[in-house]
């Protein structure tokens, strides 16, 4: 496929974070962009403002004539009438991951993989490259505050991409630099078990690295990659590239970067959590490999503004803090709880969690229960189904019943604001990958309207 020949592109599921980045790429090339999504969001509204034509009813009548390429996400069901229409009428159809592979094929590619940390690490990487004078293109899985976008169009030959393991999407990439942050069991609806995820997912992705390219792997995973001659490890106090002397000062995580002839002392990262120090270590490693100098790395790390829904501070007054996070796997939930404990020691931590996918809830019910027990007070919402149909017997109750926390409540999301308004809140966190983000503004408004009303109890 020659991208130069495309004039009209149609997206099924255009509002997804990965799909919208591809849509923005085509808009930047002055290609006419059309698309469908199930609901209107701030992201689809932004795309419309940038020139895309989007509708919200699954109906082939809305499809314009002359479409050169159809791009869809695997989250769209096979029965979707617009997808069926395109298939029956012989239109060129490709998955999002295939198109990303085509776009990146003629560029130097830095691909960030892992079951956790992809968005943060790829976003820091893109920011460091740009701070260091490398005008990279980037396809990111979140809205980066420094750019107010999930897509960057650059003039250099470097592109930073998230390498998504879902549906084996990352096997469409052939990176010059690859990073593997984590390989926890996930997407078992696709892979079946963790060994298959490793063998046909991450190991296959590692073999996609171009000859002469570099692979960096979280050091604890290095034994799995013993057969690779292009691999090095990174981590906190371990690996060829290390973060050392990690501490917290004035709301910043401070650490030294050490490895292979390079030492950068007292770097400041304005993101909480040791997991983000490790993510930053990977991003610094990539930036150094592409030629970014030490002074630019120091500046870039300190000025990184973060990613929306990645430990994002929504509200703060003298007594209460509200943080929102995308965490949707037990490991991620444990990491954000740990980060909150480090930032706010001794304070009461209230969590609101919306499970994402019936299959993930079923597969990791015990893990979710253990992670959610880390909160002092936890409200558990119904499962957000996303692409799945219900699974008999799988509800949020299977997690709720395994939890040992005595301060837990299972409730319908329609009662969430009322339930929160009746609680003495101190540090509040909403977490999940579904539509829990639609509650961010109402919760913020509730907190602002009750400022000074609640006396929260520390402890």
N, C-alpha and C positions, 0 to 999 in steps of 0.2 A: 504493500500500500504506500502510495506517495502522498504525504500530508499536504504537499503543495497543491494537489488537485481537488482538495475538499472545499466546498463553498457553503454547504448546509449540513450541520451535524445535529442529530437528535439524541437526547439523553433520557433514558427511562430510569427514574430515581435520581434526578439531577440535584436534589437537595442534600444528598449524602456528603459528608465532609471530603471524601476522596473523589467522588464524582464532580463536585462543584469546583475542585481545583483543576480538573481536566477541562471543565467548561470554561473556566477563566483563561486557561491556556489558549483555547480556540478563539475566545473573544479578543485576546491580545493580538491574535493573528488576523483579526478582522473577518473571521468566519462567522456566518449567521448561526446562532445557537438557539435551539428550541428544546423543550423538554417537559416531562411530566414528573410530578411528585405527589405523594398522598396528601400532604398538608403544607400549608404556607408557613414559612418560618422566617426569622430575620435573615437567614442565609439565602433563601430563595428571593426574598425582597431585595437583598443586595445584588444578586445576579440580575434581576430585572432592571435595577437601576444602572447596571453596567451594560445592558443591551440585550439580555436574553429574553425570549418569549416563553413563559411557563404557564401551564394550566394544572389543575388539581383534580380532574375527573378522568378516570380510566376510560377513554373513548377514542377510537381511531378517527372519529370525525374531526378531532382537533389537530391531526397530523397534517402539516403542509405538504405540498407537492415538491418534488425535486430533492429529497433528502439523499445525501451522498454516503452517509455513514450513520449507523445506529450504535450507540454505546449504552450498555446496561450493566447494572450491578447484580451480583448473584443473590442479593437480598430480595430481588423481585421474583415472585412466584412464576413458575412455568406457565400457569394459566392466565397470566396477565393479558388482557385483550389486545393491548397495543403491541406487546411483544409477539403475540400470536399473529397479529396482522402483518408485522414486518417479516416474520418467518415465512408465512404463506405466500407473500408477494416477492420474495427473493431479494430483499434488501441486504446490503452488506452489514453484518452485525458482529460486534466484538465486545468482549468484556472490558471493563475499565482497566484491568491489569494488563491486558494485551496491548491496549492503546498506550499505556504508560511505558511499556516495554519498547514499543515502536518509537515513541518520542525520545526516549533516553538512549536509543541504540547508537546514534551518531554523536554522543556526547561522552565526556568523562563523568562517570557516575559514582557517587558515594551513596550506598544503600544501607539504611539502618534497619535491622531486623530484631525481633524479640517479642515474646508474648507480653512484656511490659516495657514501657519507657521509650517506645519508638518516637512518639510525637515530640516529647520533650527533648530527646537527644538530637533528632533531626532538626528541630527548631533552633536549638543552641548552635548546632553545626553551621546552619545557614547564616545565622547572625555573626558567628565568628569569622566565617569566610568573607562576608560582606564588610565587616569592620576591618578586616585585613586587606581589603582592596580587590578581592576576587568576586566579581559581579555574577554570582551564581544564580541559576534558575533553581526553584525549589517547589516540590509538591509535598505539602505537609498535612498531617491529620488533625489539625486544630487551627484556630485563629490565633496567630502570634501577635502579641500586643505591640511589638516593635514595628510590625508591618501592617497590622489590622487586616490581615488576610491569611489564607492558607495556601496562597500561590505567589511566587515571585518570578518575574520574567527578567532574565539577566542577559548580559552580552558576552560573558565568558563561555568557555566550553565545558564548565562544570555544572552538574545538576545534582541536587541533594533530594533523595526520595525515601519515603517510608517503604520498607519491604514487608508487605503484609502476608502473614502465613495463612490467613483464612482462604480456603478454597485453593491452596497452593499458589496464590497469586504471585508470590515473589519469584517463582520459577520462570517468569517472563522477563526477568532482569538479567543483565550480564554486567555486573559492576566492576569498576576498577578498584574500588575500596568497599569492603563489606564489614559491617559490625553486627555481632550477635550479642544482645544484651542479656537475654534470658530464654529459657526453653521449658517453662512450666507447662504441665498438661493443660490444654485448652482446645476448643474447637473439636471436641471428640465426636461431634456429629459428622464431621468431615473425615477425621483420621482414624477414629475407632478406639485407639489407645495411644499412650504416651510414646511407646517405642516406634510406632508407625509415624507419629508426628516428628520424631527425631530422624528416622531413616529416610522417609519420603518427603519430609519438609525441610528441616534446617540443614541436614547433611547434604541434601540435594542442592539447596540454595548455596551452600559454601562451595560446592563444585562448579557453580555458575560464575565464580570470580574469574575474570580474564587472565590469561597467562601473563605473569609478571605483576599481577595485582596483589593487594594486601588484604588479609583477613584478620580482624581483631575480635577476640572473643572474651567475654567475662571470665576471669581466671578460674573460677570454680568449675567452668564447663570445659576447660582445656583437655582433660583426659579423653573426652569424646572426639577430639580433633587431632589426636596424636599422629594420624597418618598424613596430615597436611604439612607441606614444607613452607607455606606462605603465611602461617598463623602465629600470632603473638597474643599474650594475655594482658588484660587490664583489670584493675580493681582498687579497692581500698586496702592499702598495706599488703598487696599481693599483685603479682604479674610483672611483665616487663614495663608497663606504664602504670604508675601508682598515684593515688591520692594519699598523702600522709598528713599527720598532725591535724586531723579534722576537729574543728571546734565551732562554737557559735559566739559571735560578737555583734552586738547592736542590731540584732535581727538578720544578720548575714551568716551563712556558713562560710568559714575560712579554712583553707587547706593549702598544702604544698603539692605541686605536681612534679613527679620525679620519674625519669625513665630514659634509658638509652642516650646518655649524654646531655639531657635537657633537665634543668631544674628551674621551676618557677615558684617562688615563695609567696606565701600569704595572698593567694587568690581569693577574691570575694564573690560569692554566689548568692544572689538575692532570692533564692528558692530554698524552702526547708526540706530537710530529710537527707539521711545518708544515701538513700537510693538516688537522689538527684545529684549528689556529689559524684557518685559512680557514673551516672549518665553524662555529667559534665566532663569527667575524665575521658570517656570515649570520644566526646565531641572535640576536646582539645587535641587528642591523638590524631583524629582525622584532619583537623585544621593545620597542625604542624606538618603533617605529611603532604598537604597541598601547598605548603610554602608560606603560611601565615606566620608573621613574626611574633615574638614573645610579648612585646608591648601591645599589639593589637589584641592578642588573646586576653591579656589582663583587662584591657578596656572593654572588650566585647562581653566578657563574662560578667563584669560588674554592672553593665548597662542592659543586660538581658531582662526584658520586661515580663517574661513568662508567657504562658499559653492559657487562653480561656478554658475554664473547667479543669485545669491542672493546679490543684491547691490554690484556687483563685479566691482572694479576699473580696467579698461582696459588701460587707458592712462591718463597721467598727465604731464603737463609742467607748465611754469610760468603763463600762461594765460588761459589754457583750461583743462577741466576735462571730461573724458568719462566714464560713468558707464553703466553697462548692468544688467538687472533684468528680472526675469521670470514672473513678475506680469501679470496676465491675467483676473483679476476680479476687478470691480470698487473699492472694499475695499482695495485690495492690491495696486492698483495704487495710491490711496490717501495716503497710508502709505509710499510708496517710495518717493512720492513728498514731503510729510511732512519731511521725513528724510533728503532729499536733501536741503530743506529750512533751516533745523536746522544746517546742516554742512556748508552750503554756503549762509549765510544770505546776501540779497541784490544783489545776482548775477543772471544773466539771465539764466533761465532754459529752455532748448529746449528738447522736447520729440519726440521720434519716436515710434508709437504704431502699432502693428499688431494684430488685433482681432483674437481670437482663437475660432473656431466653429461658424457655422451659428446660431445654437439654442441659444448659450450663448449671441451672439451679439443681436439677436432679443429680448431675455428675459430681458436684462439689458442695452438696448440702452440709456435710459435716465441716468442711473447710470454711464455708460462709459463717456457720454458727460460731466457730471458734474465733474467727476474725471479728465478728460483730460483738462478741462478748468483751472485746477490748474497750468498748464505750462504757461510760457510766450509766447512760440512759439511751435506749435505742428504739426507734420507731421503724417498723418493717412494713413496706408497702406491697401491693400485689405485683406479680411478675409482669414485666413489659415483654410482650411476645416477639416484637420485631418481625423477623421473617418466618416465624414458626407457627404452626397450629398447636393448640393445647395438647399436652400429653396427659392421659388419664392418671389421676392421683398425684400429679405434680403441681403444687401450689406453694406459696410462700410459707405455708404452715409447716412444711417438712423441715425448713430451716428453723423456724420459730420453735418447734418442739425439741430441737436438738440444743438450743441455746441454754446456757446455765445462768445468764444474767437475770437477776430478779427484777430489774427495772427495764422491762421490754413491753412493747405494745404492737399488736398486729392491727393494721387499719387500712381502710379504703382511702385512696389518695384524695378523694373529695372531702375528707374530714381532716386533712393534714393541717391546714392553716388554723382551724379551730383547736386542734390538739396542741399545736405549738404555742398558741396564744394563752393557753391555760398552764403552761409550764414555766418555772423559773429557769431561764436560759443563761448560760455563761459563754461557753464556746460551742457553737452549733455547726454541724457539717451535713450537707446533703451530698450523697454519693450515688452513682449509677450511670449507666450508658443509655437509658431509655429516654422518656420524656420528662424526667424529673427536673430537667433544666427549665421547664415551663413554670416552675414554682419559684424560681430565683427572684424575679421581680416582686411577686406577691409577698414572699417572706421578707424581702428587704423593706418593702413598704410597711409591713406589720411591725418590724423592729423599729423603724424610724418613728412610727406613730405612737409607739409605747416607750419611747426613750425616757428613762428615768422612773418608769412605773415599777419595773420588777427589780427587787433587790436579790441578786443571785448569790448563791452560796458557794464559796470556794471549798473544794474538797471532793 
